Each structure stands twice: as structure tokens, then as C-alpha cells.
Amino acid sequence: MTAFAPDSLVLNRKLPLWYQVSQSLRASILGRRPHDPLRLPTEEQLAEHYGVSVLTMRQALKELESEGLISRHRRRGTFIEPGARRGAPRRLLGSIDAIVAQQSGERTTVLGHAAEPVPGELAEYFPDGEQVVTYRRLRCDGDSGEPTNWAENAVRPDVAARLDVADLERWPMTKVLRDAVGVRISRITDTVEARLADPETAELLRVPLLSPILHYTGVTYDTEGRVVDVARIRYRGDRFSFSVTVEAE
């Protein structure tokens, strides 16, 4: 039986390996195509794929099993749960693959994209540029079709010129920038705050006007220290929570 093929991962030795592996595999699972196999490779094969020990791989799989994304059967193997819910808390822990996992798992519709003058609130991120290309996307639950969040990404024009819009309906922006466009990402700065739904957000997410939402801002930098993308994502307050884990060195 053909096994599911997860994405590759470059490990950061300063972060817990099991966490990085679990988040990378989680992103691969939530971003899978409908015809992809549900069976995962063996623990040993996955450990070799990620370059970690079997014990580390086992801990990563235990995390995904606790989320209900996979099920493990003695002598049969480990399988992706096709009807798994995507409502787990968003975890922030200094990993690019964690950000990809955070953004994965919903059905995405590109509402539009266009070049526009740099918005005043983003001027500090693009001090030398006059324009950005803004992409607007709506994400819905893959099972119910219910809107869960909507995003605006302000991307540097030279990077946007190499971006295929069709990729944004399949993958999160961070993954497209890194894996499809080839941007060498050095870091992403995250901010999460509580806000009230404005008229556009209320309409897109089907929530009452002025109801609580979670507003996420993610600023992506390349290895030259330039801002590549500023993501502003509005999450339904009744569907998401964010958690931050701090590990001792």
C-alpha cells in the first residue's frame, strides 16, 4: 500500500525536535490533496525522513494523535483521520513550520489581488517602497464550509511577480513564499490581539458586527533583513485560541 509522503524539514537545533517534526507533519497532513494516501510511513521511515530518533518521532506522533489528526493501530500502522477537525489551538513557538501548520487545514478561496500604495499602517515595514501587492483570501472549514478566518497579505512587488496565485488556494502564504517562490526566510514576528469585527470582517466570517475576533499580524523577513510579507488575519473568536510555549534552554 502506498504511504503518504510528508514535506521535508530543516531542523532548528535550538527548538524541541519533536515539536518541529509534529508541526511539519501536521502541516503536511492538513495540506494534503484529496487523493493522497491516508497511511503514514512507519515510525522508522518517518524518523529517517526527518533525521531524528525513533523516540523523538514517537513523541511527535503522540502529539498528532492527541489532536485527533491520526490514529495508530497495532500491526496495521498509522493512518490520517480523513474527518479530523481543524479547530486545535494555534501554537506559537519560533518555527517556520509551526507557522505553516498554523495556517494550514482550511479550504482557501482567493478573493482578489492587486498592486496598491503601501497602506499607512504598514509604512514602517516597507520604508523604501511605494507599492505592495495585496492578496485577500477567505478560509473555510473543509468539512462544514463555515468561514473561519480571512487574510490580507501585503507582499513586496518583486516577490509577488514570482508568485502563482493558484498556489495560494492550495498552500499557506508562508509555504508558497518559501517552497514555491524560493524566499529564504530568516524569521517571522507574530502579534495576536483581541479586536471587534468591522463590517467587512462581520460579513465575510458571518458573525455579528462588533463581535470579538482574534487579529493576527505576521511579519516575514528574508535573510537580508527585508520585510517580504505582512499578513493580517482575522480569526473568528468562537473558533480559535492561541497558545505560546516557552522552552528552557
Summary of the structure (lengths in Angstrom):
residues: 249
radius of gyration: 18.4
end to end distance: 41.4
largest distance: 59.7
contacts: 740
relative contact order: 0.13
helix: 29%
strand: 31%
